[in-house]
Amino acid sequence: MAAMSASAGDGSAGGRARMLFLVGLALVLSMATWFSATAILAELRRALSLSDVEASWITNAVQLGFVTGAVGLSVTGLADSIESRRLIASCALLAALSNLALLVVPDFTALIVARFVTGLALAGVYPPALKVIAGWFAVGRGFAMGAAVGALTLGSASSFLIRALGGGIDWRAIVVVSSLAALASAALALMFIAEGPYAGPRPKFHFGRILSVMRDRPVLLANLGYFGHMWELYAMWAWFYSYALAAGWGASVAAALLTFAVIGVGALGCVCGGLIADRIGRTAATAWMMAVSGLCALLVGAAFDGPGWLFALIALVWGFSVIGDSAQFSAMISELSDRETIGAALALQTGCGFALTIVSIRLVPWLAGEIGWRWSFLLLAPGPLVGVLAMLALRRLPQAKLIAGGRR
């Protein structure tokens, strides 16, 4: 089936904008499955009699599946050799089916397998979607990537919005709605998404293509910045709902609504981060974003006991900045890598970055159990610090001119 919305040669401003919208919509819809189980954690714990340790693995199973899928796509070269729209569509369909399995899982083991498969599937949606965007945008790539990751952010937050607006809605409805959204994403990708005029050729499938990426020092520094960013991001997203409840937002609806706002405002952060990066350069923009988010990780505990408006303000600034730089690391990889290995490089970056999130997601509730929730997010602050140092080092390399922002 040929893509219906635009041909690969339609590089007009209208064609680019249309494709950015379509890819963004596909991401919003498919990523609704990411935190669907986290949003109904209390119900799953009761239904399956889960312990605290078992509950902490519900989100981590998605992360682990994503890591497995992303690294697999990278080292095999499949991220570059399979047509992106077919890869996105098939994986979004798999995400819908594995998410729907939450309705029938009989025990903890089956639950973890279902969540692992969901993460595995989403690895075939997110990096290929960024590759499609890179193929459509040579100029303004920072903004375009930011808009795409903003869509991912909204999709990730959507389960909490359904939870908040639904009030006493049955938890099964959240599962069904998020699964239907992923199914719609699959249809959208298959029918409308197309490769852009700046896409690299699809090389023949073979193992070992990623070795050239791993030896590239500028790419390694860009990845190191991304790893510092990821240490903080998903642990904050995964545990903010519990953190808000512990901070006195006692009504689950209020905590869910605040969590949606904190995660959702990151969509605006992604767009603003992209515009800033295209203007002042990616290394500067990402360094500033990580400096702000790291500071928020240090300060949010000080407002833990109120006043509520101050706690919410710090949390919203954190939500804006913690994801505002994310797309720019992907943009860096797309600009620093060889065109034939962009898909593999993006998949490797996201796979290794998400591997780190497994550790930080697991450590935050452990630290909360040891010292209480108030200062548990201090654990996340070293990540942005490492990221800032990596960006300062990358700025000093000659290749930094390739990611200087407004020059492209």
C-alpha positions as CSV (number, residue, x, y, z in Angstrom):
1,M,0.0,0.0,0.0
2,A,1.5,3.3,-1.0
3,A,1.5,6.2,1.6
4,M,-1.4,8.4,0.7
5,S,-0.6,11.8,2.3
6,A,2.7,12.8,0.6
7,S,5.2,11.3,-1.7
8,A,8.8,10.9,-0.7
9,G,9.7,13.7,-3.1
10,D,7.2,16.3,-1.7
11,G,9.7,18.4,0.2
12,S,7.4,21.5,0.3
13,A,6.7,23.3,3.5
14,G,3.2,22.0,3.4
15,G,4.3,18.4,2.9
16,R,6.8,18.7,5.8
17,A,4.2,20.1,8.1
18,R,1.6,17.5,7.1
19,M,4.1,14.7,7.7
20,L,5.2,16.1,11.1
21,F,1.5,16.3,12.2
22,L,0.9,12.7,11.0
23,V,4.0,11.3,12.7
24,G,3.2,13.2,15.9
25,L,-0.4,11.9,15.9
26,A,0.8,8.4,15.5
27,L,3.2,8.8,18.4
28,V,0.5,10.3,20.7
29,L,-1.8,7.4,20.0
30,S,0.7,4.6,20.3
31,M,2.4,5.9,23.4
32,A,-0.9,5.9,25.3
33,T,0.1,2.3,26.1
34,W,3.4,3.2,27.8
35,F,2.0,4.2,31.3
36,S,-1.4,2.6,31.0
37,A,-0.5,0.0,33.7
38,T,1.1,2.6,35.9
39,A,-2.1,4.7,35.8
40,I,-4.1,1.7,37.1
41,L,-1.3,0.4,39.5
42,A,-3.6,0.4,42.6
43,E,-6.2,-1.7,40.8
44,L,-3.6,-4.2,39.5
45,R,-2.0,-4.5,42.9
46,R,-5.4,-5.4,44.4
47,A,-6.4,-7.7,41.6
48,L,-3.2,-9.7,41.5
49,S,-2.0,-9.2,45.1
50,L,1.2,-7.6,44.1
51,S,4.0,-6.8,46.5
52,D,5.9,-3.4,46.5
53,V,8.8,-5.0,44.6
54,E,6.5,-6.6,42.1
55,A,4.6,-3.3,41.6
56,S,7.9,-1.5,40.9
57,W,8.6,-3.9,38.0
58,I,5.4,-3.0,36.1
59,T,6.9,0.1,34.6
60,N,10.4,-1.4,34.4
61,A,9.2,-4.3,32.3
62,V,8.1,-1.8,29.6
63,Q,11.5,-0.1,29.8
64,L,13.3,-3.5,29.6
65,G,11.2,-4.5,26.6
66,F,12.0,-1.2,24.9
67,V,15.7,-1.6,25.5
68,T,15.6,-5.1,24.1
69,G,13.7,-4.0,21.0
70,A,15.8,-0.9,20.4
71,V,19.1,-2.5,20.7
72,G,17.9,-5.4,18.6
73,L,16.9,-3.1,15.8
74,S,20.2,-1.3,16.0
75,V,22.7,-4.2,16.0
76,T,20.8,-6.1,13.3
77,G,20.4,-3.0,11.1
78,L,16.7,-3.6,10.8
79,A,16.0,0.0,11.8
80,D,17.5,1.1,8.5
81,S,16.6,-1.9,6.2
82,I,12.8,-2.1,6.9
83,E,10.5,0.6,5.5
84,S,9.7,2.8,8.4
85,R,5.9,3.0,8.0
86,R,5.6,-0.8,7.9
87,L,7.8,-1.1,11.0
88,I,5.8,1.5,12.9
89,A,2.5,0.1,11.9
90,S,3.3,-3.5,12.8
91,C,4.8,-2.5,16.1
92,A,1.9,-0.2,17.1
93,L,-0.5,-3.1,16.4
94,L,1.6,-5.4,18.7
95,A,1.6,-2.7,21.4
96,A,-2.2,-2.5,21.2
97,L,-2.6,-6.3,21.5
98,S,-0.1,-6.7,24.4
99,N,-1.7,-3.8,26.2
100,L,-5.1,-5.3,25.8
101,A,-3.7,-8.4,27.5
102,L,-3.8,-6.5,30.8
103,L,-7.5,-7.4,30.9
104,V,-6.9,-11.1,31.1
105,V,-3.5,-11.6,32.8
106,P,-3.9,-14.2,35.6
107,D,-0.8,-13.5,37.6
108,F,2.3,-11.3,38.1
109,T,4.4,-13.3,35.6
110,A,1.9,-12.9,32.8
111,L,1.5,-9.2,33.6
112,I,5.3,-8.6,33.3
113,V,5.5,-10.5,30.0
114,A,2.6,-8.4,28.6
115,R,4.3,-5.2,29.7
116,F,7.7,-6.4,28.3
117,V,6.1,-7.0,24.9
118,T,4.5,-3.6,25.0
119,G,7.9,-2.0,25.5
120,L,9.4,-4.3,22.8
121,A,6.7,-3.1,20.4
122,L,7.1,0.6,21.2
123,A,10.8,0.4,20.3
124,G,9.7,-0.2,16.8
125,V,7.6,2.9,16.9
126,Y,9.6,5.7,18.5
127,P,13.1,5.5,16.9
128,P,11.7,4.9,13.4
129,A,9.4,7.8,13.8
130,L,12.3,10.1,14.6
131,K,14.1,8.7,11.6
132,V,11.1,9.6,9.4
133,I,11.2,13.2,10.8
134,A,15.0,13.4,10.1
135,G,14.2,12.5,6.5
136,W,11.8,15.3,6.1
137,F,13.7,18.1,7.8
138,A,17.2,19.3,7.1
139,V,16.4,22.9,8.1
140,G,14.4,23.3,11.4
141,R,15.2,19.7,12.5
142,G,15.4,20.7,16.1
143,F,11.9,22.1,16.1
144,A,10.6,19.1,14.2
145,M,12.2,16.6,16.5
146,G,11.0,18.6,19.5
147,A,7.4,18.5,18.2
148,A,7.7,14.7,17.7
149,V,9.0,14.1,21.2
150,G,6.3,16.5,22.5
151,A,3.8,14.2,20.9
152,L,5.4,11.2,22.6
153,T,5.1,13.2,25.9
154,L,1.4,13.8,25.5
155,G,0.8,10.2,24.6
156,S,2.7,9.0,27.7
157,A,0.7,11.3,29.9
158,S,-2.7,10.5,28.4
159,S,-3.5,7.5,30.7
160,F,-3.2,9.8,33.7
161,L,-5.6,12.3,32.0
162,I,-8.1,9.5,31.3
163,R,-7.8,8.5,35.0
164,A,-8.3,12.1,36.2
165,L,-11.2,13.0,34.0
166,G,-12.9,9.7,34.3
167,G,-13.3,10.0,38.0
168,G,-14.6,6.6,39.1
169,I,-14.1,5.1,35.6
170,D,-13.5,1.4,35.6
171,W,-9.8,0.7,35.2
172,R,-10.5,-1.7,32.3
173,A,-11.8,1.3,30.3
174,I,-8.3,2.9,30.5
175,V,-6.8,-0.3,29.1
176,V,-9.3,-0.5,26.3
177,V,-9.0,3.2,25.3
178,S,-5.2,3.2,25.2
179,S,-5.2,-0.1,23.2
180,L,-7.7,1.4,20.7
181,A,-5.4,4.4,20.4
182,A,-2.4,2.3,19.5
183,L,-4.5,0.4,17.0
184,A,-5.5,3.7,15.3
185,S,-1.8,4.6,15.3
186,A,-1.0,1.4,13.4
187,A,-3.6,2.2,10.7
188,L,-2.5,5.8,10.5
189,A,1.2,4.9,10.0
190,L,0.5,2.2,7.3
191,M,-1.8,4.5,5.3
192,F,-0.2,7.9,5.6
193,I,3.4,8.0,6.7
194,A,6.1,8.2,4.1
195,E,9.9,8.6,3.9
196,G,11.1,12.1,3.3
197,P,13.3,13.6,0.5
198,Y,16.3,13.7,2.9
199,A,16.1,10.0,4.0
200,G,19.2,7.9,3.5
201,P,19.1,4.8,1.3
202,R,17.9,1.6,2.9
203,P,21.1,-0.6,3.1
204,K,21.0,-4.3,2.8
205,F,20.4,-6.2,6.0
206,H,23.6,-7.3,7.8
207,F,25.0,-7.6,11.3
208,G,27.7,-5.3,12.7
209,R,26.6,-2.1,11.1
210,I,26.4,-0.4,14.5
211,L,30.2,-0.8,15.1
212,S,31.0,2.3,13.1
213,V,28.5,4.3,15.2
214,M,30.1,3.2,18.4
215,R,33.6,4.3,17.4
216,D,32.5,7.9,16.6
217,R,33.6,10.3,19.5
218,P,31.1,13.1,18.8
219,V,28.3,10.6,18.7
220,L,29.5,9.1,21.9
221,L,29.5,12.4,23.7
222,A,26.0,13.1,22.3
223,N,24.9,9.8,23.7
224,L,26.5,10.5,27.1
225,G,24.5,13.7,27.3
226,Y,21.4,11.7,26.4
227,F,22.2,9.0,29.1
228,G,22.4,11.7,31.8
229,H,19.1,13.1,30.6
230,M,17.4,9.6,30.7
231,W,18.7,8.8,34.1
232,E,16.4,11.5,35.4
233,L,13.4,11.6,32.9
234,Y,11.6,8.3,33.2
235,A,12.1,7.8,36.9
236,M,10.5,11.2,37.5
237,W,7.7,10.4,35.1
238,A,7.1,6.9,36.6
239,W,7.0,8.0,40.3
240,F,5.7,11.5,40.3
241,Y,2.1,10.3,40.8
242,S,3.2,8.4,44.0
243,Y,5.4,11.4,45.0
244,A,2.4,13.8,44.7
245,L,0.2,11.5,46.8
246,A,2.9,11.4,49.4
247,A,3.2,15.2,49.3
248,G,-0.4,15.7,50.4
249,W,-2.2,15.6,47.1
250,G,-4.3,13.0,48.8
251,A,-7.2,12.8,46.3
252,S,-6.1,10.4,43.6
253,V,-7.9,12.6,41.0
254,A,-5.9,15.7,42.0
255,A,-2.7,13.8,42.0
256,A,-3.5,12.2,38.6
257,L,-4.4,15.6,37.1
258,L,-1.2,17.2,38.5
259,T,0.8,14.3,37.1
260,F,-0.8,14.7,33.7
261,A,0.0,18.4,33.8
262,V,3.6,17.8,34.9
263,I,4.3,15.3,32.2
264,G,2.1,17.0,29.6
265,V,3.7,20.4,29.9
266,G,6.8,18.7,28.6
267,A,5.3,18.7,25.1
268,L,5.6,22.5,25.2
269,G,9.1,22.1,26.6
270,C,10.0,19.9,23.6
271,V,8.7,22.5,21.1
272,C,10.4,25.4,22.9
273,G,13.6,23.4,23.3
274,G,13.6,22.7,19.5
275,L,13.1,26.3,18.6
276,I,15.9,27.4,21.0
277,A,18.2,24.7,19.8
278,D,17.7,25.7,16.1
279,R,18.6,29.3,17.2
280,I,21.5,28.9,19.6
281,G,22.7,25.4,19.0
282,R,21.9,22.0,20.4
283,T,24.7,21.7,22.9
284,A,23.9,25.0,24.5
285,A,20.1,24.4,24.6
286,T,20.5,20.9,26.1
287,A,23.0,22.1,28.7
288,W,20.6,24.8,29.9
289,M,17.6,22.5,30.0
290,M,19.5,19.9,32.0
291,A,20.8,22.6,34.4
292,V,17.2,23.7,35.1
293,S,15.8,20.2,35.5
294,G,18.7,19.1,37.7
295,L,18.0,22.1,39.9
296,C,14.3,21.2,40.1
297,A,15.2,17.7,41.2
298,L,17.1,19.3,44.1
299,L,14.4,21.9,45.0
300,V,11.2,19.9,44.7
301,G,11.8,18.2,48.1
302,A,12.0,21.6,49.8
303,A,8.4,22.4,48.8
304,F,7.2,18.9,49.6
305,D,5.2,20.1,52.6
306,G,3.8,23.1,50.8
307,P,2.6,25.6,50.0
308,G,0.9,23.6,47.3
309,W,1.2,26.3,44.6
310,L,5.0,26.3,45.1
311,F,5.2,22.5,44.9
312,A,3.1,22.6,41.7
313,L,5.2,25.4,40.2
314,I,8.5,23.6,40.7
315,A,7.0,20.4,39.4
316,L,5.7,22.1,36.3
317,V,9.1,23.8,35.6
318,W,10.7,20.4,36.1
319,G,8.2,18.7,33.7
320,F,8.9,21.4,31.1
321,S,12.7,21.1,31.3
322,V,13.2,17.4,32.0
323,I,12.0,16.5,28.5
324,G,12.6,19.8,26.7
325,D,16.1,18.7,25.6
326,S,15.3,15.1,24.7
327,A,14.6,15.5,21.0
328,Q,17.8,17.5,20.5
329,F,20.0,14.5,21.4
330,S,18.2,12.6,18.6
331,A,18.7,15.5,16.3
332,M,22.4,15.5,17.1
333,I,22.7,11.8,16.3
334,S,20.8,12.3,13.0
335,E,23.2,15.2,12.1
336,L,26.5,13.5,13.2
337,S,25.9,10.0,11.9
338,D,26.3,8.6,8.4
339,R,23.0,8.7,6.5
340,E,23.0,5.0,6.1
341,T,23.2,4.3,9.8
342,I,20.9,7.0,11.2
343,G,18.2,4.4,12.1
344,A,20.7,2.1,13.8
345,A,22.3,5.0,15.7
346,L,19.0,6.3,16.9
347,A,17.9,2.9,18.0
348,L,21.2,2.3,19.9
349,Q,20.9,5.7,21.6
350,T,17.4,5.1,22.8
351,G,18.1,1.5,23.7
352,C,21.0,2.2,25.9
353,G,19.3,5.3,27.4
354,F,16.3,3.3,28.4
355,A,18.5,0.6,29.9
356,L,19.6,3.3,32.4
357,T,16.0,4.1,33.2
358,I,15.5,0.6,34.5
359,V,18.1,1.3,37.3
360,S,16.8,4.8,38.3
361,I,13.2,3.7,38.2
362,R,14.0,0.8,40.6
363,L,16.2,2.9,42.9
364,V,13.8,5.8,43.5
365,P,11.1,3.8,45.4
366,W,13.9,1.9,47.2
367,L,15.3,5.2,48.4
368,A,11.8,6.4,49.3
369,G,11.4,3.4,51.5
370,E,14.7,4.1,53.2
371,I,14.4,7.9,53.8
372,G,10.8,8.8,52.7
373,W,9.5,10.2,49.5
374,R,10.5,13.9,50.2
375,W,14.2,13.6,49.2
376,S,14.0,10.6,47.0
377,F,14.3,12.6,43.8
378,L,17.8,13.8,44.9
379,L,19.0,10.5,43.4
380,L,18.2,11.9,39.9
381,A,20.2,15.1,40.0
382,P,23.6,13.5,39.0
383,G,22.2,12.6,35.6
384,P,21.7,16.1,34.3
385,L,25.1,17.1,35.7
386,V,26.9,14.4,33.7
387,G,24.8,15.5,30.7
388,V,25.9,19.1,31.0
389,L,29.5,18.1,31.2
390,A,29.2,16.0,28.1
391,M,27.6,18.8,26.1
392,L,30.4,21.2,27.1
393,A,32.9,18.7,25.9
394,L,31.1,18.2,22.6
395,R,31.0,22.0,22.0
396,R,34.8,22.0,21.9
397,L,35.0,19.5,19.0
398,P,35.2,20.6,15.4
399,Q,32.1,18.5,14.5
400,A,30.0,20.7,16.8
401,K,29.6,23.0,13.8
402,L,27.3,20.4,12.3
403,I,24.8,20.9,15.2
404,A,25.2,24.6,15.6
405,G,21.5,25.2,15.1
406,G,20.7,28.2,12.9
407,R,23.4,27.4,10.4
408,R,21.5,24.4,9.1
